[in-house]
Amino acid sequence: MTHYRLALAAAVLASVSPLAVAAQTVERVANGVVVTPASGPAKRVRILVYGEDRFRVTATPEETLELPDSLMVTARPGGDFTVEEAAGTVRVKAAAATAEVRLADGHVRFLDRTGKPVLDEAARGAFRPVTIEGKAFLAVQQQFNRGTDEGFFGLGQHQNRQMNYNGEDVELAQHNMDIAVPFLVSTKGYGVLWDANSITRFGNPTPYAPTGKGLNVTSGGAPGWTAQYYLGDKLAVTQREPEINYEYLRDQAKWPAAAKARTERAGESGQNIAGNAVETQKVVWTGTLHPTKSGVHKFRLYASSYVKLSVDGREVFNRWRQNWNPWFHNFELPLTAGKAAEVKIEWEPNAGYIAFYHNDPLPDPDRHSLWLSSEAVRALDYYFVGGGTPDRVIAGYRALTGKAEMMPKWAYGFWQSRQRYETADQLTGVVDEYRRRGIPLDNIVLDWRYWTDPSWGSHEFDAARFPSPEKMVEKVHAQNARIMISVWPKFYPTTENGKALDAKGWLYRRPLEAGQKDWVGPGYANTYYNPYVKGARDLYFQQIRDKLVSKGFDAWWMDATEPDWHSNLSVDERKYQMSSPLHDPGAVLFNSYPLVHSEGLAENLRKEQPERRPFILTRSGFAGTQRTSSALWSGDVAARWDDLRDQISAGVNLSMSGIPNWTHDIGGFALEDRYTNQEPAHLAEWRELNLRWFQFGAFSPLFRSHGETPKREIYEIARDDKAMYDAMVAYTRLRYRLMPYIYTIAADTWHKDGTILRGLAMDFPTDRKGWNVDDEYMFGPAFLVAPVTEFNARSRPVYLPAGTGWYDWNTGAFAKGGQTIAAAAPRERLPLFVRAGSIVPTGPDIQWTGQDPGGAIVLHVFTGADGSFSLYEDDGLSPDYKRGAFARVPIRWDEAAGTLTIGVRQGSFAGMPATRALSVRFHTPEQAVAPDFAPNAAVAVTYDGSALTVRRR
């Protein structure tokens, strides 16, 4: 029960009825206050306490504050607080933070535990009424901290190579490769969780417009772009166009008839039903930009296939993306009013998509602010999360939206996947080959289309290719590996499962009414189930339980969970198709589908298999996804160096959004023909790209190889390249050697609300230079990882954060922080550094994570600063960790004394080894020695759970 210690006037203390203050009222309610401001767009502003440093703010133009339960927030309000009124302001003060509401206009700001303002609303914007399918909603926006220089991180996963989002524009809308999580962390020690399920924007609330509408474009002295369409080398059409816009399927109708190429239907992995061009096409757009505003103009080019863009003769980028999955390439230009700029765009369509967008500069105080806006909500509703450090802020986010469930230990081993294993023998043969070669492996993945083509959603195996799925699973298990299987929320309505859902009204009807067909075979009518109804979630699971869970599969790959109704539909069409008479329109729920869907599967798996931790891999997520036993991956990214680079900031910001388990398709999912065909001129680049991506994967939360042809198994992709093969095997073995460290930081995501993949701002928030480093990150507390993302690069600049020393993991060489060094990066080696004061436990050379659970541990102590580590162990599979069934071994290094203290073991679990061989290797700045994983006989002990001390020798 909450205890109120109010410092208001006696009249307020005595009553919960409104207190008149001029034209304002203040009403004490359970867990907070409601203010009726004297002026401004909000009739009611409510502040509720959710803990010692967390508050909910709700503002509405209506009299009522009744809202549906949040989909993302599971916490209930509560906690001690006081309320004070002074100088026209009401203060709601909790133990570690304070919320202030101004009575005159409902303005809200937040103070930290020292009384310092950290988050300050700007003038509240108007609530704009919107009507969607006959229902009334609001478009809202709120700006904070105008003119701030703080760093902003989080917001989900966005493929834009932006680490610090201060000054950037980010659209939060679920899409293959783009994950919307409306939560951000500030370097000022707070976070904001924006409770809106509709499409949301960070930064400029004005949507980008086609370049040529808001920004004047001319060519040849007349308005518009000059567009030249080529078939082969022949110019087929020249015409003037007001904008460049072939963004969606519906826009293909605008293509000039004389420039249409003959096409052939796309293959099974291509989702563009228009097909692939047989004769080559090219379009060249040229235009002159005429800015009327000086400043930084923001641009977004949405494109597939090959595209080049240049400004005033300088190439801005040269990119490629698969035709069925275009995406945005963001860039900005400093332009001066009245000074023209020449733009040229060269595109090879191949039946692809393109659109070019722009937004005007913002005044500097607006550009550098925290500004959030949403398309369709019932009220402005957000949460302030205090904490003071990024880790504590993320802990506060999880206190609101749910703990990050622990994954089974095997999930942190190596996964082999391919698009796709076509038979049971192919799949089990891969596991056999890994074991024969002695390459560690924990998980094999059965991707889509194990069914027969007309039966998507049946969960039935094609008997010709998978005659006994149970035996396939048994063979994998006999090799001490696990097997994950692909399941979708998609159904053909002709299947028995589809019919059963449809009979209850739990299939979305609009995709069927639109007559859409997918890309499989001749194309089939299809739709998705509606997870917003509990009965639908339960029936969906029952179908999976009866057909798949019963066969012994270990994990669940939930693909296309945006949901991806049909590739390259417009956003408006996606919203429309997501509507149902059973719930709010699709526009209002747009971003929440993957959360509700994964939560239904997780809850039912926990009931069905209470003795094991569920594991779900899903392509999209939302605020709260971490509570659903789900990991996320970065979608169908392209196999390009630019895309490898983009994964780094995408994964770090997703992790800093509070969702710790993330992975990516090592090597990139979709390939250019030059790689698919293994063209000799490009083979060296293909292999190097995969090797560099593999190195990055070894230091990602989940280590997973996946993609289209050619085959992605280590022994296939490195065939006839012994140095590459040896390096890939070595990084796989290194991953397993580091498993005591990795599993501890993974366990800390539950036990300590930790984060595995960490932007430099998390551990070095006062080192401003590190905030904007977008191609490095911390992997747990010890490792600084600097992936190589350029072909033929054999060194790369690495920024070593200030305030500590750094060891080169590969050589043992020591360097001081606060500087950028040229790090050696041979093709077979990843630049990798360890922070001074780190204690890194390494284990035995094993083939799967469950092998040799009592194996010897070598503690690597990187001296130069005090340090500590809390080595974690449990049974690796069950949810008993929630009931205290785990063990910790506290380890502390005292730099001044030169002693390592291995403390008393805390806790226990079934099967825990009673004793363990431990040895220590001390790394010092004076001697450059690469880590040796062999036990060190000179400093070796048998640990039985009692405390002991080791002195550096």
Phi, psi and omega in degrees: 000138180281138178252126182260131174240086189274141177245025176279176174300159184302327181296324179285322179299328187273351189211153173263005178281159183299146174253121180285129174229096190055239181265007182257163169225151175235126181238125174280128177233170178303124175073015177170207181222158171237128180249133169256103185291159178288332182208178180100170185287339182269127174279332180224137171231120183247136173242123176241143180269133179237025181141189187289341181214029181229136181223149171252135177243126176233127178232138185213148175276001182259169177285327186271150175244017180283122181229154174297158175301143178294142173280328184270325185265125178253344181290157174250152180294151179166160179130155180289143177197165172236160177234130179230150175233131178197140174053042176075018182229139172257129178250125172254109190248117173261184188297326188232008178196161182225139172251133178244137176236126177276127186291332185294319187221005178079011178299138183238140169218165185231141179243147176279188186293339178272357183090007180276129177295134179236332179222124188226116177298141165279180179306133183291131179284166179290148172275119183261116179295138174226143178246125181234115180052043175082001181250145184268131176221185181231142164263131187229159171208153175212131178252148179224156167049055178301137178074023184279153175248013180289162176266143178239134182221158179114227177067011179097210184243121182223130186272069187227004178058035176244122179269304179266121186271004175296122182093358183255164171247132181226126175264129179259097181211122185301135179198151172311119182088350182233123186242125183267118173227105187280057178223136177224157181242136179252149175290352175276002172090030176216170174222162176232126172252115185264110188272083177215135180265346181278172177303132186231149178238137168257135183096218183302120181285347180280121179301149177296145180246155176305135179294116187127345175264291179285329180249122185292133178233134174230162172208135182061026177083002180239158180297145174102176179270146167270122182246126179242121182254125182247142166245113191063230178265002185265130175286115185265321184214136167236127180208162178262136183228134182291336181206164177256108187205091166237055191282325188233171179307317184296337183281348181296338180295342181279352185296132181297133186302321184289350181252010181281133178267154170293141184232162171233154184296143179293157177284186188297330182269350179269127187259009180269104186290349177292338177096181180251141184290137175274314176263145186290147178233155171209142174233135177238121174253134174231142180195159178250123177277137179237084182290141173255356178234136176273146178136193181273114177267136182259137180230152175220120174256117178264123187202156166234174184062203184271132180214138174234141177228132178228151178233124182051041176082357180258126180291126178271316173200163179219104190232166172220145172210149181301147189296325185276359181219067178294164173204173185277143168243111184272142170204167180224153180227129170282115182240151180248133180306130179086352179253117187284158174224135183265128181241137175229130178237124178244126188223135172256102192294309186047046181062035182260206190221148178202148173199148185234121186237160184212153169220143182292161174297151172255152170305145187306318179297329177281319180301320181256075180210169173262110188227119181236140179215147181225151188281324189205106179220177175262340180196161170285122190216116179212165181239132169270131180238114177275199177143321178093329177231156178304320180296318180290326178295316178296324175299321177294320175301317181288331174298330178278319192249354177121145178295152173281109182297145177286139174272156173298152185300324182300336181297340182266003171276196182270138177247136172249131180216165180200149172261085009207164173279118189272343179221162177296322181294322176301313184295308182292331178296326178294315178299317179301318184290322175299315180293321180298321182276351181073032176262123183302143181202139177237338187213136173243147189239129173261107182281187189298171172067033168281350175271175172277152190307317184282011192232036178299128182098353179284335186062020178264138178277146171291112187296334180289330184256334181228070187296332180216086180303325180297319179291325175301313180297317180298320180294322177295314180296326180296338178264016178060040176234169178245163180227128176255146181232146182278128173229145186237159170274010185264143182220140161278130185292349180277348180282158178297322177295317177298317179297320181295319177292318183294326180298334179267358184080024187254013167254139174292129186271332189296324174300325178288319179295331179285349179074023182289141174236149182274192189261008184270130177050232179284353184094132184232144173298139184205160176204185182239157175275163185257103186278358184284356177250127183302319179300324179292319178298319182291318179292320176305315181291318180304320179296319177292319180301312186292325187261335189234311180302321182295343181268357172098010179297149189262335188205165194229119181259107183261103185268158171056043187268022180292318003273150180267081184305312185193123186303135173072022163288155175290161178298320179299320178293322178297316177300313183298318183287342180273000180277149180209148176294352183275350184199183179303158177302157181301327180297330183278330183257004199314314188272353191267350185308311184296331178292310183295320180296310182290328179295321178298316180293317182297314181298319180288325175297320180297324178288319183287323184230070186294346183270357182227154175282128174292153169227122179236134170247122184229145187283341179221157181210183184205173177302123184107351182302330182298338181277354186261021181055034185246138165258158179243153171230166194274010172086194189274067183286159182273153179274077180219154180299319178301320182289324173301313180299320182296333182295333187293304179292328178298312181290321180295314181291325174299317179296320179284357170274004176096004182248104196275338187259113189216151178208182184206162178281104180300126183093350183085142185284307189257140188240149167291159180301327183297331177271317180303318182276000180051049180297130185306324182293341185242004184294320181297320179292318179302316182291318180294321177301315180293320180294315179295321179292323179296319178299317175298318180297326180295338178242039170249159180308315176238139192250102195216123177261132181198149175164178180281178178308140007282172185300145187255002177298147183305315184286344176272312187287335180255020180304133179065017176228084188299321181296320178293314180301312181298322180292318180295319178295320181296319179289328175294316179293323177299318178305315182286326174300324182275006186301323176301322176289312185295316182292330176293313181290333174291316179296327180295342177296330174272306190289328183234012183054040184280175180227130184280305182268119195231124170297154182301332180294340180291316184262344182225061187294338180271351179269090187298332181298328182285342184301322188261004176289116189253007181227026173220163177194164172266136175252094191071192186282344190260316194264133168257119186250133182229081182300151176265126188233025177229139179294135177070008175289130178241006168205164176205149175290137177230125175273124177260113184303150184283163174093003180203171173257164186223136175256135170287115183301325186284332185236340186085357180295145185251142176217150177281151178281174181083021181215159173257128181244161172268105184269133176296140182213067173305158185307325186268009187222134179268130171298122188215132185229155180235133181288138175301140184094357181282145171241116184243109176279136175237154185243192183286167177280104187237164182258341173209160190295334182272000181281140174052060183296341178257018184297161183295143178249134171250122179266118177263117182252117180263099189286172182121349177197157173298151180205165178208159176206145180241092184297129186246142173214147169207193183283351173081352187228322190269165173276015183294344176302331179290341181255015175090010181272080177200167180231146175234141172240106180284133182231132183223132177254127177254107186295316183294319182277341183070031183238144174249120179256122175258111191280181178294132178296135182249121176089177180200170177205161181298131179085006181295130175299133182289323179228162179208141175283127177235141170219166188231139171236120180266130176253131184233153178299335186282339186228118181273105180227126177291150181302138176244123185275350181290145176305143182261103185298336182289332179227074184235141180218164169253119184264124180245014181101352177269155181290146174208160183235137178241133179259139178298136179244000000 
